[in-house]
Amino acid sequence: MEVFLLDLTNLGHPSEFWEYFYQISKIPRCSRQEEKIRNFIKQEAEKFGFKHKVDEIENIAVKIPGVDQKLKCILQCHMDMVCEKNEAVVHDFSKDPLKLKIIDINNEKWITAEGTTLGADNGVGVCYLLTIMKKFHENELKFDKLGLDLLFTVREEYDMGGAKNIETNLIDGKYLINLDSGQKAITIGCTGGIGFHTRVKKKAISIDREELNLQQINISIFGLAGGHSGRCNEGQAHAINILCQILWKLNKKYTIYLNKIHGGGAANAIPREANSIIFIKKDQFEELKSYILEIFNEIKNLFNGIEKDMDISIEKFENFSINEVISKNVQDKLLDLLYVFPNGPIAFHPRIKDLMFTSTNLGKIRTKEDHIKIRWLHRSLSKYYNNDIYEQVIALIELSGLEKENKFRASYPPWEPNFSSELLKTAQNCYKELFKEDVDIKIIHGGLETTLLIDKIPGIEAIAFGANSKGLHSPDERLEVKSVERTWNFLKHLLKKIDQF
């Protein structure tokens, strides 16, 4: 069942949340393009009479004072979203509203977007904080001792630059609740991350297609599940990796000329699509196509039950006017390098069963005018092993002999769990009191801004939780409708408990 939505207010409590979710679905907010969503938050704060402040990197904090303020808590989310879409979908994230719809999965309602990411990560947090503002203004929420700093950060999905560069006088509090983590669990730790990119000089040459009797073909891998790169242990295929396996084997068996490789959309998303344009001998097309399909079908069998829509196309280009290809020396070294690169889970925790410890993701590759740009993101629960996998990849690049430039983009430390936190114990008791069951305590294989904020505010206690969402960083992103009210009730109940400290 699919129902396209113009009004979300009938989806449940709190109705203000769904009002805001619909409104922000029309506001462009890709990472590093947060101006419009920040202006919307400012307007709401001013409308409700709350003071706000914007720091130099353009995080915004809204201040909600308590009646007799003796204690402060920071509630935090990020304004930006990952902007991913299916290749065939026409959508301009800089201006087009998301096309929201309701789907039914196992008799549960979920909200998703047509062919694009939904922005529940972390639009959910944004809407909870906006709802708090409105309910305080209308006196539906009120605390005696507790004041709130509502923090909306920028660039989380790009490099966590908002949290990393926050001005410390923007916020204040003894407790921090991050609203960017999964439902029915409290998160108390996360991986650190290192992001960087490499520019490989392609040393392009021009070829005579007629003299060499060449045909241009496009090889496309598409239809993969993709998702958040911190969830790569779920078995998803990696489109760039599969394409590079095919290209490497072709390069060993046939004479091919590589024009371009293109794939992925973000360093923190598992690539769902990748394509390459190559030149081959005209009389070898059918033979080569059969060989590619043989390789692809063997690979596809490995992902049976996981990748239901994974597919490949091999098409001739009849009107391709470009005669430029990557030089043979660079082509050979580049394909060797891409073939041996690690991707996905690297190691699981040595002591905690089934906890992914270290991973890496080649998230994006683009062939530019004079270079090929490759982007990675490495994650680990250990600062040492995060550096270790980063150094291994750098070593592989050095061994390739390619002329290149490596550029370190960003890093953030792991969030080490504090099991004795007063906030954590209160949240556990609150959850059990409200829902009559114990809450799961998790350390996640992904990055949360909490790890940077606790470094900025020494001694602060922190937890993270949120509504239930799936398929993050992919067009399969969806938000479970009933989890919104459950999480809201937990957040309200927890804040009331903190107010009694």
C-alpha positions in Angstrom: 0.0 0.0 0.0 1.3 3.5 -0.9 -0.5 6.7 -0.1 1.1 10.0 -1.1 0.8 12.7 1.5 -0.2 16.4 1.6 -1.1 16.4 5.3 0.6 14.4 8.0 -1.3 15.7 11.1 -3.6 12.6 11.1 -0.6 10.3 11.7 -0.8 10.5 15.5 0.6 12.3 18.5 2.1 14.8 18.8 0.4 16.4 15.8 2.9 19.3 16.0 5.7 16.8 15.1 4.0 15.8 11.9 3.1 19.4 11.1 6.8 20.2 11.3 7.9 17.1 9.5 5.8 18.1 6.5 7.0 21.7 6.6 10.7 20.8 6.7 10.2 18.2 3.9 9.8 21.3 1.6 12.9 23.0 2.9 16.3 22.2 1.1 18.8 21.0 3.8 21.6 19.0 2.2 24.8 19.1 4.2 26.5 22.5 3.9 23.3 24.0 2.6 21.5 24.6 5.9 20.6 28.3 5.6 16.9 27.8 4.8 16.2 25.3 7.6 18.2 27.5 10.0 16.1 30.5 9.1 12.9 28.5 9.6 14.1 27.5 13.1 14.9 31.2 13.9 11.5 32.3 12.7 9.8 29.7 15.0 11.9 30.7 18.0 11.1 34.4 17.4 7.4 33.6 17.0 7.4 31.8 20.3 9.4 34.5 22.1 12.6 32.4 22.8 16.1 33.8 22.5 18.4 32.2 20.0 22.0 32.5 19.1 24.0 31.5 16.0 27.8 30.8 16.2 30.4 31.4 13.6 30.0 28.0 11.9 26.2 28.7 11.9 25.0 26.2 14.5 21.9 27.6 16.2 20.8 27.3 19.9 17.4 28.2 21.2 17.1 28.9 24.9 14.1 27.8 27.0 14.5 28.9 30.6 13.0 27.0 33.6 10.8 28.7 36.1 13.5 28.5 38.8 16.5 27.5 36.6 19.0 25.6 38.7 19.8 22.9 36.1 20.3 22.8 32.4 20.0 20.1 29.8 21.0 20.3 26.1 18.8 18.6 23.6 20.6 18.2 20.3 20.0 17.3 16.7 21.6 18.2 13.3 19.8 20.2 10.6 21.4 18.6 7.5 20.5 15.4 5.7 22.1 13.1 3.3 20.8 13.9 -0.2 20.7 10.6 -2.2 18.4 9.6 -5.0 17.9 6.8 -7.4 19.7 7.5 -10.6 16.6 7.5 -12.7 14.7 9.9 -10.4 14.6 13.6 -11.4 14.9 15.6 -8.2 16.8 18.8 -7.4 17.6 18.8 -3.7 18.4 22.5 -3.8 14.7 23.4 -4.5 12.4 20.4 -4.9 10.2 19.3 -2.0 10.5 15.7 -0.9 7.6 13.6 -2.2 6.3 11.9 1.0 4.3 8.8 1.1 3.0 6.1 3.6 3.8 2.5 3.0 2.7 -0.6 4.9 5.2 -3.2 6.0 3.9 -6.1 8.1 0.9 -4.1 9.0 2.9 -1.2 10.3 2.8 2.3 8.8 6.1 3.9 7.7 6.7 7.2 6.0 9.2 7.4 3.2 10.0 9.5 0.2 9.6 8.7 -3.5 13.0 7.8 -4.9 15.0 10.0 -2.5 16.3 10.0 1.0 13.6 11.0 3.5 15.7 13.2 5.8 14.4 11.5 9.0 18.1 11.5 9.8 17.9 13.9 11.5 14.7 15.7 10.6 13.2 13.6 13.4 15.4 15.4 16.0 14.6 18.8 14.4 10.9 18.2 14.7 11.0 17.0 18.3 12.9 20.2 19.3 10.5 22.4 17.3 7.6 20.6 19.0 9.1 21.3 22.4 9.4 25.0 21.5 5.7 25.2 20.5 4.4 23.2 23.5 6.4 25.4 25.9 5.0 28.5 24.3 1.5 27.1 24.7 2.2 26.1 28.4 1.7 22.4 27.6 5.2 21.7 28.8 6.7 23.3 31.9 9.6 22.6 34.3 10.4 24.0 37.6 14.2 23.8 37.8 15.2 22.6 34.4 16.2 24.9 31.6 16.8 23.7 28.1 19.3 24.6 25.4 18.0 23.3 22.0 21.0 22.8 19.8 20.7 22.4 16.0 24.0 21.7 14.3 25.3 21.9 10.8 27.4 19.7 8.5 26.9 16.5 10.5 26.6 14.4 7.4 29.6 16.0 5.7 32.3 16.1 8.4 30.6 16.8 11.7 32.0 20.3 11.3 29.2 21.9 13.3 29.9 19.9 16.5 33.6 20.0 16.0 33.8 23.8 15.6 31.0 24.8 17.9 31.6 27.9 20.1 31.5 26.6 23.6 29.6 29.6 24.9 26.7 28.7 22.6 25.3 26.1 25.0 25.5 25.1 28.6 24.3 22.1 30.6 25.0 19.2 32.9 23.2 16.7 30.7 23.1 16.1 26.9 20.4 14.2 25.0 21.2 13.6 21.4 18.1 12.7 19.3 19.9 11.1 16.4 19.9 7.4 17.3 17.5 4.4 17.0 14.3 3.7 18.9 13.8 1.1 21.7 17.5 1.5 22.7 19.7 4.1 24.4 23.0 4.7 22.8 26.0 5.4 25.1 28.9 5.0 22.7 29.9 5.2 19.0 32.8 4.8 16.7 35.3 7.5 15.7 35.8 8.3 12.0 38.4 9.4 9.6 37.4 10.8 6.2 39.8 11.7 3.3 40.0 11.7 -0.5 42.5 11.0 -3.1 43.0 12.7 -6.5 44.7 10.5 -9.0 46.1 12.2 -12.1 44.6 10.4 -15.1 47.0 11.5 -17.8 44.4 11.4 -20.5 45.2 10.5 -24.1 43.2 10.7 -27.3 42.6 7.6 -29.4 41.5 7.0 -33.0 38.4 4.9 -32.7 38.0 4.2 -36.4 41.6 3.1 -36.8 41.4 0.8 -33.8 37.9 -0.3 -34.7 36.5 0.5 -31.3 33.0 0.5 -29.8 32.0 2.5 -26.7 30.0 0.7 -24.1 28.5 1.7 -20.8 28.5 -0.8 -17.9 26.1 0.1 -15.1 25.6 -1.6 -11.7 22.3 -0.5 -10.1 19.4 -1.4 -7.8 21.5 -2.2 -4.8 20.2 -1.7 -1.2 23.0 0.7 -0.1 22.4 2.4 3.2 24.5 3.8 6.1 28.1 2.7 5.9 28.1 2.0 9.6 25.7 -0.8 8.9 27.9 -2.6 6.3 27.8 -5.8 8.4 24.2 -6.4 7.2 25.6 -7.9 4.0 24.8 -5.3 1.4 26.7 -5.4 -1.9 28.9 -2.4 -2.8 28.3 -1.1 -6.4 31.8 0.4 -6.9 33.5 -2.7 -5.6 31.5 -4.9 -8.0 32.2 -2.7 -10.9 35.9 -2.6 -10.2 36.0 -6.4 -9.9 34.5 -6.6 -13.4 36.8 -3.9 -14.9 39.9 -5.5 -13.4 39.0 -8.9 -14.9 38.2 -7.3 -18.3 41.5 -5.5 -18.2 43.4 -8.7 -17.7 41.5 -10.7 -20.4 40.8 -8.1 -23.1 42.2 -4.9 -24.6 40.0 -2.2 -23.1 40.3 1.6 -22.9 38.9 3.2 -19.8 37.1 6.5 -20.3 35.5 7.0 -16.8 34.4 5.4 -13.6 31.6 7.0 -11.6 29.8 5.7 -8.5 28.4 6.4 -5.1 27.1 9.6 -3.6 28.6 10.1 -0.2 31.5 8.8 1.9 29.2 7.6 4.6 26.8 5.8 2.3 27.3 2.3 0.8 27.2 2.9 -3.0 24.0 1.6 -4.7 25.0 2.5 -8.3 28.2 2.7 -10.3 29.0 2.9 -14.0 31.9 3.0 -16.3 32.4 3.9 -20.0 35.0 1.8 -21.8 36.1 1.3 -25.4 36.4 -2.3 -26.7 37.0 -4.0 -30.1 33.7 -3.9 -32.0 33.9 -7.6 -32.9 34.3 -8.6 -29.3 31.1 -7.0 -27.9 29.0 -10.2 -27.6 31.9 -12.2 -26.2 32.8 -9.5 -23.7 29.1 -9.0 -22.7 28.7 -12.7 -22.0 31.9 -12.7 -19.9 30.7 -9.7 -17.9 27.3 -11.4 -17.2 29.0 -14.5 -16.1 31.1 -12.6 -13.5 28.1 -10.6 -12.4 25.8 -13.6 -12.0 28.4 -15.3 -9.8 28.7 -12.2 -7.7 24.9 -11.8 -7.5 24.4 -15.3 -6.2 26.5 -14.4 -3.2 23.9 -11.7 -2.2 20.8 -13.9 -2.8 18.1 -12.8 -0.3 19.9 -9.5 0.5 20.0 -7.7 -2.8 16.6 -8.4 -4.4 16.9 -5.7 -7.1 20.6 -5.8 -8.0 21.1 -5.7 -11.7 23.5 -4.8 -14.5 23.2 -3.2 -18.0 25.8 -3.4 -20.8 24.9 -1.0 -23.6 26.6 0.3 -26.7 26.9 4.1 -27.1 26.2 4.9 -30.8 26.6 8.6 -30.6 29.5 9.0 -28.2 31.8 11.7 -29.5 34.5 11.7 -26.9 37.9 10.1 -27.9 39.6 10.7 -24.6 40.7 7.8 -22.4 42.8 7.3 -19.3 46.4 6.4 -20.2 47.2 2.7 -20.1 49.7 3.0 -17.3 47.3 4.8 -15.1 44.4 2.5 -16.1 46.4 -0.6 -15.1 47.6 0.8 -11.7 44.2 2.3 -10.9 42.2 -0.9 -11.5 44.8 -2.9 -9.5 44.4 -0.4 -6.7 40.6 -0.4 -6.7 40.5 -4.2 -7.0 42.5 -4.8 -3.7 41.0 -2.0 -1.6 39.2 -3.1 1.6 35.5 -2.4 1.9 33.0 -3.1 4.6 33.7 -4.8 7.9 37.4 -5.1 8.8 37.2 -6.5 12.3 34.7 -7.3 15.1 35.2 -6.4 18.7 37.7 -8.7 20.4 35.6 -9.0 23.6 32.0 -8.0 22.8 30.2 -10.5 20.6 28.8 -9.4 17.3 29.9 -5.8 17.8 31.5 -4.5 14.6 34.8 -2.9 15.6 36.4 -1.4 12.5 35.2 -0.8 9.0 35.9 1.2 5.9 33.9 2.5 3.0 34.9 3.7 -0.5 31.8 5.9 -0.8 32.3 7.9 -4.0 34.4 7.9 -7.1 34.3 10.5 -9.9 36.3 10.9 -13.1 37.0 14.6 -13.6 38.7 16.5 -16.4 42.3 15.8 -15.3 41.9 13.5 -12.3 39.9 10.7 -10.6 38.6 11.6 -7.2 38.0 8.9 -4.6 36.4 9.4 -1.2 36.7 7.1 1.9 35.4 7.0 5.4 37.0 4.7 8.0 35.3 3.9 11.4 36.5 2.2 14.5 35.6 2.0 18.2 39.3 2.4 18.8 41.3 5.5 17.9 44.3 3.3 17.3 42.6 1.0 14.9 40.9 3.9 13.1 44.3 5.3 12.4 45.5 1.8 11.5 43.0 1.2 8.7 43.6 4.7 7.4 47.4 4.1 7.3 46.8 0.8 5.5 44.8 2.4 2.8 47.4 5.2 2.4 50.1 2.5 2.2 48.2 0.7 -0.6 47.8 4.0 -2.5 51.6 4.6 -2.1 52.4 1.1 -3.4 50.2 1.7 -6.5 52.8 4.1 -7.9 50.1 6.4 -9.1 50.7 10.2 -9.2 48.2 11.4 -6.7 47.3 13.8 -3.9 45.8 12.6 -0.6 43.8 15.1 1.3 42.7 14.5 4.9 39.2 15.8 5.3 38.0 15.3 8.9 38.2 13.0 11.9 36.3 12.6 15.2 37.1 10.5 18.2 35.2 7.5 19.5 32.6 8.1 22.2 33.6 5.9 25.1 30.6 4.6 27.2 30.0 5.8 30.8 28.0 3.0 32.4 27.9 4.7 35.8 26.2 7.9 34.4 23.4 9.3 36.5 21.6 10.3 33.3 21.8 6.8 31.9 20.5 5.2 35.1 17.6 7.7 35.2 16.8 7.0 31.6 16.8 3.2 32.2 14.4 3.5 35.1 12.2 6.0 33.3 11.9 3.7 30.3 11.0 0.7 32.4 8.5 2.7 34.4 6.8 3.9 31.2 6.9 0.8 29.0 7.2 -2.0 31.6 10.3 -3.4 30.0 14.1 -3.0 30.0 15.6 -0.8 27.4 18.6 -2.0 25.3 21.9 -0.2 25.8 23.9 0.1 22.7 27.3 1.1 21.3 26.8 1.8 17.6 29.1 1.5 14.6 28.5 5.0 13.4 29.4 8.5 14.3 27.3 10.7 16.6 28.1 14.4 17.3 27.9 13.5 21.0 31.5 12.3 20.9 32.6 15.8 19.9 30.2 17.7 22.2 31.3 15.9 25.4 34.9 16.9 24.6 33.8 20.5 24.4 31.9 20.4 27.7 34.0 18.6 30.3 32.0 16.5 32.8 28.8 16.5 30.8 26.8 13.2 30.8 25.3 12.1 27.6 22.9 9.6 26.0 21.3 9.3 22.6 18.0 7.9 21.3 15.4 8.6 18.7 12.4 7.3 16.7 12.8 4.1 14.7 14.1 4.6 11.2 15.6 2.3 8.6 17.5 2.5 5.3 19.5 5.6 6.4 21.5 7.4 3.7 19.6 5.7 0.9 16.3 6.2 -1.0 14.9 3.3 1.1 15.0 5.5 4.2 11.8 5.2 6.2 10.4 6.3 9.6 8.1 4.0 11.6 5.0 6.1 12.4 4.1 4.6 15.8 7.7 5.0 17.1 7.4 8.8 16.9 4.8 9.0 19.7 6.6 6.3 21.8 9.9 8.3 21.6 8.1 11.6 22.4 6.5 10.1 25.5 9.9 8.8 26.6 11.6 12.1 26.1 8.9 14.0 28.0 8.9 11.6 30.9 12.7 11.7 31.1 12.9 15.5 31.1 10.3 15.5 34.0 12.5 13.1 35.9 15.6 15.3 35.3 13.6 18.3 36.5 13.3 16.5 39.9 17.1 16.1 40.4 
